[in-house]
Amino acid sequence: MLDPVRYEWRGPFHNQEVNTLHAEAFEHRLFDDDWNDRLSRLSLGWVTARDDAGLVGFVNIIWDGLGHAFVEDTIVAVRVRRQGVGVGLIDAARESSAAAGCEWLHVDFEDHLKSFYFDACGFRSTNAGLIKLR
Ligand SMILES: CC(C)(COP(=O)(O)OP(=O)(O)OC[C@H]1O[C@@H](n2cnc3c(N)ncnc32)[C@H](O)[C@@H]1OP(=O)(O)O)[C@@H](O)C(=O)NCCC(=O)NCCS
């Protein structure tokens, strides 16, 4: 039987766990970012997903300080993909962002993730814009 996955809003984590998961998810070298410092100062919250072997999913929820929350960096460990953990992260983020008083949850993503965000997570399409600054 699969390990049950536990989701926690603002759950504790070690920077190294998130750095490792992020490097695996976005296929880059291992960084040494201080996620705890940055998120505790700037984010509305985050969701951790854990099974008995450790951190298997993470999502950062940034915000405007009022009614708009934004999904940033939804990441799921390769070993548990396509088992509903990504949707579990977004469900928990959605519930907790609403409980924090937000009215809207935003996300942007590449074409290949349309099915994940639209069909599985329940986002609807909207116009959005982007400018590369550096
Ligand atoms: C995107 C990601 C978070 C999805 O996590 P996951 O736990 O595998 O997703 P779920 O199991 O909850 O997926 C639910 C449904 O979404 C869709 N889906 C999930 N991943 C998909 C993918 N890579 N391509 C197309 N559809 C996908 C499927 O319909 C899936 O249901 P199915 O498995 O029954 O077909 C994960 O693949 C990941 O970490 N990717 C690398 C990092 C990344 O690109 N993050 C998004 C940044 S915007």
PDBQT file of the ligand as one rigid body, heavy atoms in Angstrom, charges set to zero:
ROOT
HETATM    1  C1  LIG A 201       3.448  19.491 -12.283  1.00  0.00    +0.000 C 
HETATM    2  C2  LIG A 201       3.576  18.593 -11.052  1.00  0.00    +0.000 C 
HETATM    3  C3  LIG A 201       3.607  19.474  -9.795  1.00  0.00    +0.000 C 
HETATM    4  C4  LIG A 201       2.364  17.645 -11.014  1.00  0.00    +0.000 C 
HETATM    5  O1  LIG A 201       2.432  16.883  -9.817  1.00  0.00    +0.000 OA
HETATM    6  P1  LIG A 201       1.747  15.439  -9.702  1.00  0.00    +0.000 P 
HETATM    7  O2  LIG A 201       1.663  15.100  -8.267  1.00  0.00    +0.000 OA
HETATM    8  O3  LIG A 201       2.435  14.467 -10.593  1.00  0.00    +0.000 OA
HETATM    9  O4  LIG A 201       0.292  15.725 -10.298  1.00  0.00    +0.000 OA
HETATM   10  P2  LIG A 201      -1.067  14.935  -9.989  1.00  0.00    +0.000 P 
HETATM   11  O5  LIG A 201      -0.786  13.488  -9.754  1.00  0.00    +0.000 OA
HETATM   12  O6  LIG A 201      -1.810  15.646  -8.908  1.00  0.00    +0.000 OA
HETATM   13  O7  LIG A 201      -1.800  15.126 -11.396  1.00  0.00    +0.000 OA
HETATM   14  C5  LIG A 201      -3.192  15.165 -11.532  1.00  0.00    +0.000 C 
HETATM   15  C6  LIG A 201      -3.532  15.204 -12.999  1.00  0.00    +0.000 C 
HETATM   16  O8  LIG A 201      -2.938  16.358 -13.614  1.00  0.00    +0.000 OA
HETATM   17  C7  LIG A 201      -2.478  16.015 -14.932  1.00  0.00    +0.000 C 
HETATM   18  N1  LIG A 201      -1.006  16.084 -14.981  1.00  0.00    +0.000 N 
HETATM   19  C8  LIG A 201      -0.136  16.005 -13.946  1.00  0.00    +0.000 A 
HETATM   20  N2  LIG A 201       1.140  16.154 -14.374  1.00  0.00    +0.000 NA
HETATM   21  C9  LIG A 201       1.076  16.324 -15.705  1.00  0.00    +0.000 A 
HETATM   22  C10 LIG A 201       2.056  16.529 -16.708  1.00  0.00    +0.000 A 
HETATM   23  N3  LIG A 201       3.377  16.597 -16.429  1.00  0.00    +0.000 N 
HETATM   24  N4  LIG A 201       1.635  16.670 -17.994  1.00  0.00    +0.000 NA
HETATM   25  C11 LIG A 201       0.315  16.615 -18.305  1.00  0.00    +0.000 A 
HETATM   26  N5  LIG A 201      -0.677  16.426 -17.386  1.00  0.00    +0.000 NA
HETATM   27  C12 LIG A 201      -0.292  16.287 -16.097  1.00  0.00    +0.000 A 
HETATM   28  C13 LIG A 201      -2.955  14.598 -15.192  1.00  0.00    +0.000 C 
HETATM   29  O9  LIG A 201      -4.242  14.679 -15.755  1.00  0.00    +0.000 OA
HETATM   30  C14 LIG A 201      -3.023  14.029 -13.794  1.00  0.00    +0.000 C 
HETATM   31  O10 LIG A 201      -3.945  12.977 -13.667  1.00  0.00    +0.000 OA
HETATM   32  P3  LIG A 201      -3.539  11.470 -14.157  1.00  0.00    +0.000 P 
HETATM   33  O11 LIG A 201      -2.219  11.157 -13.495  1.00  0.00    +0.000 OA
HETATM   34  O12 LIG A 201      -4.681  10.656 -13.624  1.00  0.00    +0.000 OA
HETATM   35  O13 LIG A 201      -3.425  11.516 -15.634  1.00  0.00    +0.000 OA
HETATM   36  C15 LIG A 201       4.873  17.718 -11.138  1.00  0.00    +0.000 C 
HETATM   37  O14 LIG A 201       4.880  17.042 -12.362  1.00  0.00    +0.000 OA
HETATM   38  C16 LIG A 201       6.167  18.504 -11.022  1.00  0.00    +0.000 C 
HETATM   39  O15 LIG A 201       6.690  18.707  -9.917  1.00  0.00    +0.000 OA
HETATM   40  N6  LIG A 201       6.731  18.937 -12.183  1.00  0.00    +0.000 N 
HETATM   41  C17 LIG A 201       8.025  19.611 -12.230  1.00  0.00    +0.000 C 
HETATM   42  C18 LIG A 201       7.948  21.014 -11.681  1.00  0.00    +0.000 C 
HETATM   43  C19 LIG A 201       6.950  21.890 -12.420  1.00  0.00    +0.000 C 
HETATM   44  O16 LIG A 201       6.984  22.040 -13.633  1.00  0.00    +0.000 OA
HETATM   45  N7  LIG A 201       6.053  22.516 -11.633  1.00  0.00    +0.000 N 
HETATM   46  C20 LIG A 201       5.042  23.401 -12.121  1.00  0.00    +0.000 C 
HETATM   47  C21 LIG A 201       5.534  24.801 -12.152  1.00  0.00    +0.000 C 
HETATM   48  S1  LIG A 201       4.283  25.936 -12.762  1.00  0.00    +0.000 SA
ENDROOT
TORSDOF 0
